Amino acid sequence: MRILMHGINFSPELTGIGRYTGEMAAWLASRGHQVRVVTAPPYYPQWRVAAGWSRLRHRIERPTVAGTGRLTVVRCPLWVPQRPTGIRRVLHLASFVLSSLPAMLAQLGWRPHVVWVVEPALGCAPQALLVARLSGAAAWLHVQDFEVDAAFELGLLRGRTLRAAALGFERWLLRRFDRVSTISARMLQRLDDKGVEPRRRVLLRNWVDVSRVRPAPPPAALRRELGIADGGFVALYSGNMGAKQGLGMLGEVARRLDGVPVCLVLCGDGAARGELQASCAGLANVRFLPLQDEARFRDLLNLADVHLLPQRADAADLVMPSRLTGMLASGRPVVAAASTGTEVATVVADCGLVVDPGDAQAFAAAIERLITDAGLRQRLGQAARDYALRELDRDAILQRFEAQLAGGRTT
């Protein structure tokens, strides 16, 4: 098949949507498909264009992939704000929508079989739909985050009139795609609430390569690098440090655990990192790391005795944290802040401990419980690994996706 993919985030970004879209494109190309990607230069979650890429010029890349297919990546310029407030995010997304439109229209002569677009950014969806209709391709929208809901729930955008208009436009747009997929059962239900018919809804979970990310002893070299004694207990947060993650309480959690035999390792980048570092100032039981590259990803996950998954209550079921897949595959228990009945709470219930969002005291107590109960850690960790093998295997998920792509092609 000829598959055109469109989205603002792509490899070599190390977290979130860019990571999954990059893996998907490479996997499809390895299976013999011709894949073209219209995207931006890497900038997330640091909110600056990475060294070696331009924020002003278009660029075409042809990465080498295994298999018989071919992967072409078209990078389109965009404006990246240093401080991504609500209106600046809108302008940032708009800059990419405008710069990528000519690149998308240029694909009409290639006549793709499927045009696949990822939200965020929803602003890319109209031009993806246009290219699909003009080329006779199937149009597929994949929702990683409910961007419109999240922007208003998290206070990034405000106003009843603006919200009604944005939600109305979103609903109109969703109903015009041939397929609309998302990453969790709760988010799939939200698609139903937004008027997407059952025959067009698809569950497409985020995945993990369970053959590469698997339980292993804690890496001694990384422990030495961080000044953590052999046998010392490690509670790890790894991922984006932004508005949706609910990281604000981790400083209080660290203070409550001051004097407890545990080291909190906080790994990531994003708009909230500076504030989190300030809240942990002076604490000897906290270490900060930048996002780690692929070569160290498995070692980082296996550094943990327990993984930390804070989440804001107002982000419940608008997003499904992408980092959860690696946590579970590593065979370690998870301490999650999630409201009862949400997808995160349901998944973590059998392989970790769940507390209410924002309850730093309960979050710290859950960590202490796992420090003192090795048997519970082992049982929950095994349950996490079993869930990853059963539900999150990369090849199984992408093989189902590939079959659905083939079933939806129109030419």
ABEGO torsion letter per residue (X at the ends): XBBBBBEABBOABABEAAAAAAAAAAAAAAAGBBBBBBBBBBAOAAGBBBBGBBAABBBBBBBBBBEABBBBBBBBBBBBBABBBAAAAAAAAAAAAAAAAAAAAAAAAAGBABBBBBOOBAAAAAAAAAAAAAAGBBBBBBBABBAAAAAAAAGABBEAAAAAAAAAAAAAAAAABABBBBABAAAAAAAAAAGBBAAABBBBBBBBBAAABBBBBBBAAAAAAAGBBBGBBBBBBBEBBBAAAGAAAAAAAAAAABGBBBBBBBBEBEAAAAAAAAAABGBAABBBBBBBBAAAAAAAAAABABBBBBBBAAABGABBBAAAAAAAAAGBBBBBBBBBGBAAAAAAAAABBBBBBGBAAAAAAAAAAAAABAAAAAAAAAAAAAAAAAAABAAAAAAAAAAAAAAABAX
